[in-house]
Amino acid sequence: MAGLYPLSVNGTLVVPTRRPDTNITVIPGNLAQCKPIIASNQTTFPGQYPVAAVDSSNGTAWQPSSSSPAYIVVDLESQQPLSGVHINWGEAPAQSFQIQVSNDSVSFTTVLETEVQISAPYNETLAVEVEIQIGNVTTASLNATARYPFFQRFGGSL
């Protein structure tokens, strides 16, 4: 992984950072894990980029730095049956979110729209304990088949 990686003008660069295939995900069967994404140009907190939403690490999170709507579109690379969504919000959960789906990345249909329930409110006792905290998570069911899930979050920032 260490070394020089040449990049030509208008070229593409892929830098290996780790082996995602050896990471354990919170939810087995995560179809979005390490798939390509398109993201809104929303500003994020340092190190909390949109790709963290699908990087297979439970230690990272996509965290926009403002409460303006922000989105990612995941390319599953082929049509897949979708049965649900599991979101680890990190430190600042959204107020609500929406899932839309498409097979052509142009015409999207909304399949889920909901308010976010806080699953891990601040707890002063836990704040002083040294252990990995899962954080605020949302799990929701849906029933769709699509190549391009579109996830949009509304509100919520540190």
C-alpha positions as a printed NumPy array, in Angstrom:
array([[  0.   ,   0.   ,   0.   ],
       [  2.875,   2.389,   0.613],
       [  4.492,   3.894,  -2.435],
       [  3.975,   6.269,  -5.294],
       [  0.763,   6.24 ,  -7.275],
       [  1.052,   8.06 , -10.608],
       [ -1.97 ,  10.026, -11.803],
       [ -2.172,  11.266, -15.369],
       [ -4.203,  14.315, -16.416],
       [ -7.904,  13.362, -16.479],
       [ -6.918,   9.918, -15.184],
       [ -8.357,   7.792, -12.428],
       [ -6.474,   6.805,  -9.302],
       [ -7.323,   3.943,  -6.967],
       [ -5.246,   3.811,  -3.804],
       [ -5.608,   0.65 ,  -1.732],
       [ -6.248,   1.529,   1.902],
       [ -7.229,  -1.785,   3.478],
       [ -9.01 ,  -5.046,   2.717],
       [-12.736,  -4.392,   3.182],
       [-13.482,  -8.039,   2.507],
       [-11.99 ,  -8.937,   5.896],
       [-14.085,  -6.433,   7.866],
       [-17.175,  -7.566,   9.706],
       [-20.268,  -5.457,   9.125],
       [-22.964,  -4.754,  11.685],
       [-25.591,  -6.117,   9.298],
       [-24.817,  -9.293,   7.304],
       [-25.639,  -9.034,   3.6  ],
       [-24.821,  -5.322,   3.303],
       [-25.24 ,  -4.792,  -0.465],
       [-23.852,  -1.237,  -0.363],
       [-20.585,  -2.185,   1.332],
       [-17.647,  -0.641,  -0.555],
       [-19.752,   0.154,  -3.637],
       [-19.225,   3.353,  -5.669],
       [-21.183,   6.415,  -4.575],
       [-22.149,   9.833,  -5.857],
       [-22.55 ,  12.452,  -3.143],
       [-23.977,  15.924,  -2.804],
       [-21.317,  18.589,  -2.537],
       [-22.244,  19.059,   1.124],
       [-19.352,  20.121,   3.369],
       [-18.389,  17.455,   5.915],
       [-16.46 ,  17.349,   9.144],
       [-12.782,  16.393,   8.664],
       [-12.407,  12.682,   8.023],
       [-16.169,  12.076,   7.872],
       [-16.631,  11.915,   4.111],
       [-19.638,  10.456,   2.25 ],
       [-17.716,   7.284,   1.336],
       [-17.727,   6.451,   5.074],
       [-21.406,   5.591,   4.662],
       [-20.426,   2.467,   2.695],
       [-16.823,   1.788,   3.76 ],
       [-17.702,  -1.271,   5.869],
       [-16.22 ,   0.238,   9.022],
       [-18.36 ,   0.733,  12.088],
       [-15.764,   3.225,  13.315],
       [-16.478,   5.816,  10.604],
       [-19.529,   7.828,   9.681],
       [-20.581,  10.291,   6.999],
       [-21.169,  13.532,   8.888],
       [-22.232,  16.647,   6.938],
       [-21.206,  19.81 ,   8.798],
       [-24.497,  21.632,   8.327],
       [-28.154,  20.77 ,   8.688],
       [-28.818,  21.372,   4.973],
       [-30.114,  18.32 ,   3.077],
       [-27.312,  16.032,   1.889],
       [-27.454,  12.849,  -0.16 ],
       [-25.553,   9.875,  -1.521],
       [-26.474,   7.589,  -4.401],
       [-24.979,   4.095,  -4.227],
       [-24.28 ,   2.143,  -7.415],
       [-24.975,  -1.492,  -6.548],
       [-23.632,  -2.343, -10.045],
       [-26.724,  -4.438, -10.885],
       [-30.373,  -4.598,  -9.845],
       [-30.701,  -6.055,  -6.355],
       [-33.65 ,  -6.887,  -4.1  ],
       [-33.612,  -4.392,  -1.217],
       [-35.234,  -5.362,   2.081],
       [-34.037,  -2.703,   4.479],
       [-31.576,  -0.069,   5.54 ],
       [-29.283,   0.131,   8.584],
       [-27.762,   3.52 ,   9.36 ],
       [-25.129,   4.352,  11.963],
       [-25.523,   8.11 ,  12.342],
       [-22.282,   8.804,  14.183],
       [-22.331,  11.736,  16.581],
       [-25.096,  13.758,  14.923],
       [-28.161,  11.906,  13.66 ],
       [-30.346,  13.464,  11.002],
       [-33.825,  14.647,  11.935],
       [-35.343,  12.631,   9.095],
       [-34.289,  10.716,   6.008],
       [-35.623,   9.395,   2.739],
       [-34.727,   6.434,   0.526],
       [-35.468,   6.552,  -3.186],
       [-34.607,   3.883,  -5.755],
       [-33.896,   3.778,  -9.47 ],
       [-32.669,   1.376, -12.109],
       [-31.412,   4.1  , -14.485],
       [-30.012,   6.767, -12.063],
       [-32.395,   9.341, -13.585],
       [-35.949,   8.534, -12.482],
       [-36.274,   7.8  ,  -8.733],
       [-39.209,   6.536,  -6.659],
       [-39.503,   7.156,  -2.913],
       [-39.765,   3.873,  -0.977],
       [-39.134,   5.104,   2.573],
       [-39.467,   8.446,   4.353],
       [-39.267,   8.697,   8.136],
       [-38.269,  10.719,  11.175],
       [-35.156,   9.561,  13.049],
       [-35.636,   8.253,  16.577],
       [-32.635,   8.81 ,  18.886],
       [-31.458,   5.341,  19.908],
       [-28.483,   6.405,  22.046],
       [-29.158,   9.689,  23.855],
       [-26.265,  11.3  ,  25.713],
       [-25.514,   9.465,  28.959],
       [-23.028,  11.115,  31.342],
       [-22.15 ,   7.79 ,  32.991],
       [-21.297,   6.139,  29.675],
       [-19.325,   9.182,  28.526],
       [-16.532,   8.41 ,  31.014],
       [-16.342,   4.682,  30.233],
       [-13.699,   3.52 ,  27.806],
       [-15.458,   1.206,  25.383],
       [-16.686,   1.25 ,  21.821],
       [-20.109,   2.84 ,  21.59 ],
       [-22.331,   1.871,  18.664],
       [-24.013,   5.287,  18.642],
       [-27.329,   6.286,  17.17 ],
       [-28.604,   3.747,  14.671],
       [-31.724,   3.385,  12.582],
       [-32.907,   0.137,  11.025],
       [-35.917,   0.232,   8.709],
       [-37.562,  -2.256,   6.355],
       [-38.434,  -1.645,   2.734],
       [-39.318,  -3.749,  -0.267],
       [-37.841,  -2.722,  -3.62 ],
       [-35.591,  -3.857,  -6.432],
       [-33.083,  -1.359,  -7.742],
       [-29.55 ,  -0.684,  -8.874],
       [-29.32 ,   2.85 ,  -7.442],
       [-30.512,   3.494,  -3.886],
       [-30.622,   7.244,  -3.159],
       [-30.283,   8.214,   0.502],
       [-31.025,  11.774,   1.624],
       [-30.7  ,  13.088,   5.169],
       [-32.408,  16.203,   6.485],
       [-31.276,  18.258,   9.481],
       [-28.867,  17.292,  12.224],
       [-25.286,  18.457,  12.66 ],
       [-22.862,  18.992,  15.511]])
